[in-house]
Amino acid sequence: MKVLTVIGNRPQFVKAAAVSRILREHADEVLVHTGQHYDDEMSAVFFAELGVPRPALELQLGTGSNTEQTARMLSAIAPVLAEERPDCVLVYGDTNSTLAGGLAAAQARIPVAHVEAGMRSFDRAMPEELNRVLTDHLSALLLCSSAAPAAHLRAERVAGAIEVVGDVMVDVALLVQPRALVDDAPLRDAGVQPGQYVLATAHRAGNVDDPARLQRLVEILMALPLPVVLPLHPRTGARLDAAGLLDGLLAADHVRVTPPLGYLAFTALLTRAKAMLTDSGGVQKEAYLAGVPCITLRDTTEWTETVDAGWNVLVDLDRDATLAALKRPAPTARPELYGDGQAGTRVVAALRTAFGAS
């Protein structure tokens, strides 16, 4: 069996860490990195830290609008598929890379397997929502992290086979968290103490591309009563600088702006934070797996189970709601929502069953 895997950003590097090593014991994998995250700290460091195999191809297609990115990726991936002739194409999550890899494969009549299928925020204004809905409806094999997304897919009457395999992020978290919990260097570098700071990330276009919303984001960060560690996404940094807001953040005594962090350093900070403040879908789940309350800078989420369990609060960009959420005590129970850490093995088993073990 030959599998062509398309990845392009930080969460997909992490997910591939749970699957590629196992997959290569049973199949020939061709790993294609679209370059959607083209900054070295956002990509190469993850291969080194997590043991993801180096990509066979790096397309370096990270710039431009969503439409421009997706179009260039389609054009670049199509000839790769014609040359490699894989038995299936494996995609993860909800990025432009996900949609481009899936659509190029479907148009070439190559079956698509989608890891993290069925996630829904029900907000079609989000590019990620469009990407995941379209990818699900062109996929032959839909691999779900829990029962809820599988129910979404059945309600939508998707054509592909649906299988709940658990969440591959759990596999990686169980591997990395013990190492991260004994790594104090990122806390020392940021000048913070365990349990006495907020870790924050922001990068979604809906928050950082609109100057008015970006201003509200900065107001929230400035109002937090604890030190804030802010690993700054390159796109967010550029938007802050263009809006004249970056210097104020850099000058704030309680805001510790850092470059983008590798997975180990980020996890070390996350596992010891009082709370996680983010607009990232993947980081919401990482916070849950780390047992850290999450405050989400959106009014919808695809990870609804974390909200239902009391570990995640949606505040959009409301400063007062954010401050109130920060005061909430953490729940006493944290159910096993996303599996037992064997999702990677189940993904590979599902691929072999669906597309042949030869």
N, C-alpha and C positions, 0 to 999 in steps of 0.2 A: 504494500500500500504506500502510495506517495501522497503526502499532504503538503500543500502550500499554505503557510500561515502568514497573514498580513497583520502587522502591528505598527503603531505610530506614535504612541504617547505613554506617559508614565504609568497609568493604571494597566495598560496592556502589557508593558514590560513585566510588571509584577505578576499579572495573570499567566503570562507565558512561562514564568519561572516555575509555576506549579504544574505545567503540562508538558513543555518541550522535552525535558529530561526523560520523563516516562515515555512520551510518544516515540522518542528516538530509539528506545529499546525494541520497538515493534514495527516501526515504519521509517521510511525515508522522508524527512521533513526539510522543506526549503523555506527558510525564514526570510521574509521581505519586510524591511523597515521603510515606511514611506517618508520618514523624516518630518512628520507632523510637528513633533517637538525636536527642533533642530539645535537647541542649545545643548552643549555637551553635558552640563550639570543636569539637564532634564532627560538625557537619554543614555549616553555612554556609561555613566557611572552606575546605572542600574544593571547593565550587563555584567559589569565587574563585580558588583556586590551580591547579586542574586543568582549568579551562575547561569543566566540566560545565554544560550549559544549565540555567538556572533552572527549577525544576519548574513545571508548569502548575498543579498542585494540591499543597498541603502540608496533610496531614490532622492532624498533631499528636496522634498516638495512642501516645505513647511510654511511658506509665505502666501499672502493673498487672502481673499474672502473665502467663505465656506464654499461658494459655488466654484470659484477659481481653483481652490485646492482640490475639490472633488473631481473636477474635469481633468486636471493634470494627472491626478492619481489614476483615473480610469484609463487615460491614454498610455500611461507608463506601465500599468499592471497587465493590460491586455496582451501585449507581445510576450511578457514573461509567462503568462498562462499558455500561450501558443507554443512556446519553446519547451516548458517543463511538463506540460500535459499531466497535471496531478489527478489523482482519483477524487480529491475533494479540496475545497478551500476552507480554511479555518479562520474565523474572525471573532473578535472579542468586543463586547461593550457597545458603544454608541457614538463613535467619532466619525469624522469624515473618512478616515482610513477604513473603518468598518463598512460603511456604505459602499465606498469605492471598490474594496476587495470583493464584497458580496455581489454587487451589481455586475462587475466585470466577469466574475465567474458564472453568474446566472446567464448572462448574455452569451457566454461561450459554452453553455450547456454543461457546465461542471457543477456538481452538487456543492452546496454551501452548508457548513456547520457553524452555528452561532452560539458562542458561549456567553452566558448572561442574557439569554433571550427572555422576552416577555416583560421586561421592566417597563413601567409606565408612570410618568408624572401627570399624564393627561393634560399637558400644556404644550400645544402645537406651536407656540411661539418659540420654544426652545429648539435650536438646531439638533440637539441630541435626541429629542423625542422623535423628530422626523426620521433621523438616521436609524434609530432602533426599530421603529414601526416598519419602515420600508425593508430593512434587512430581515426582520422576522418573516415578512410575507414573501420573500424570495428564497428563504432557506429551506433546505431539505431536512435538516436535523436541528432541533431547537433544544438547547441544553440549558436548563433553568436552575437557578440557585436555590429556589424554595417553591413551595406549593402555590403561593400567591401569583407569581408571574406565569406559572403554568396555567392557572385559571384564566388569566387575561388572554392568553393565546387561544385557549379553547373557546372563550367567548367571541373572539375575533374570527374563529373558523379558519385558522391558518392551514396551509396545505401540508406543511412538513410534519414529521414525527416529533412529538414532545416528550422530553425525558427530564426528570428532576435528578440532578447529579450532586447538588450542594454547591457551595460557593468556593471557587478556587482561591479566593483571597484568604479564606480561613486556613488553607494549607500553608500559605506563605506566612500568615500571622503566627501560627503555632511554631513555625521554624525560626522566625526572626525575633519575636518578642523577648524570649529569654536572653538573647544577646543584647538587645536594646536596653533592657532593664538594668544591666550592669555597666552600661556605657554612659558615664557622666560627662564626657568631654563636650557634647553639644550643649548641655546645660551650663557648664562653666564658660564656654565660648559666648553664650548669650547673657551671662550674668544673672541667671535665675535659679530659684530653689524649687525642689519638688513640691507640687501641689499649690504653688503660689504664683502661677502665671497662666495666661491664656495663650494657646497656640492658634494662629490665624492664617487662613489662606483665602485668596479671592482671585478669580480669573475669568469668570463667565462673562460673555459679551453683554448680557443684559444688565450686569452690574457695573462693568468697567468702561464700556464704550459710550454710555450715556453720561455726559458731564454732571447732570443733576444727581443721578444715582451714585456716581462716583464720589461726589461731595458728601452725600449721606453716609456712604461707607467710611469715609475718613472721619466724619463726625462721630460715628460709633467707635472707631478705634481710639480716637482721642478721649472719649468719655469713659472708657473702661477703667475701673478702679484698681486694676492689677497690672503688673508688667505684661506686655504683649510681645510675643515673638512672632515676627512676620517674615517668613521666607517669601521673597518677592518674585513672583512670576514675571518673566521678561516683558510680556504683553502688558501686565498691570503696571509695571514700573514705567513703561513708555507712556501709558495713558495718564498716570499721575503726573509725570514730568510735563506733558503737553498741557495739562490743565492747571499747572502751577501749584499742585498740591503736594508734590514729593518733598520739597524742602521742609515743609512744616512737620511732616511725619518723621523725617530724619532728625529734626531738632527736638522732638518730644522726648523727654527724659524716660518715659515709661514704655516707649515703643522701640523694640530692638529689631531693626530691619536687617535681614541676612540675605545672602544670595540664595538661589534655589538649592535645596538640600538633597543629598542622596537618600535612599530609602531607609538605611540604618539610622542615620542621624535624625531624620524626620520621625521615625518610630520611637527613638529614644526620647525625643521631646514630647511626642504625643502621649506615650505611656505614663509620663510623670506630670502632665498638665492638669490643672484644675478643670479646664473645659476646652473644647475645640470649637472655634468659630470659623465657619467655612461656607462657601457656595458650591463646593465640589460634591458630586454624587459619591464618588469612591471614598473620599475622606470621611463622609458621614458613616459609612460602613466600617472603615478602619477604626474610627473612634469607638463604635459599638464593640468591636472585637477587642479593643484595648480596655474596655470598661471605663471610658471617659465620657462624661456628658457632652453632647454636641448641640450647638446653637447654629442653625442653618439660615443663611442669609438669602433665603428664597421663600416663596409662599406655596410652593409645591415640592414634593420629593417623590422619587421612584422607590425609595427605601422606607415605605410606609410602616413596615413592621417595627422599625426603630422608634418611630413616633408612638405607635401603639404601646410599645413596651416602656415608654416614659424616658428613654435615653436621648431623645432628639426632640428639639423644639423648633418650629418654623417661625421666624420673626421677620422675614423679608429684610428691609433696611430700616426697621423701626428701632430707634435708639432706646426708648423706654422699655419696649418688649425685650430687647437684648439684655438690658441691665437687670430686668426682672428674672429672665431665664437664668442668668448667671448666679442668682441667689438661690435657685431651686436646689434642694438636696438631691443627690443621686439616688435612683431607685435601689432598693435592697436586692432585687432579683434581676438576673440577666439571662433570659432563656437562650438555649442553643437554637438560634433562628436559621442558621445558614450551613448546617452540616457539621461533620465530625473531622474535617481535615483530610478526607480521602477523595475530594472532588476531582483532582487531577487524574487519579486512577480510573474513576468512573467516566470521565470525559474520553480518555483513550479507549476504554472498553466499548463505549458507545460508538466511537469512530470505527473501530475494527469491526463491530457487528454490522454497522450500516454500509460501510464502503469496502469491506474485504480485508482479511488478515494476511493476505499474501505478500 
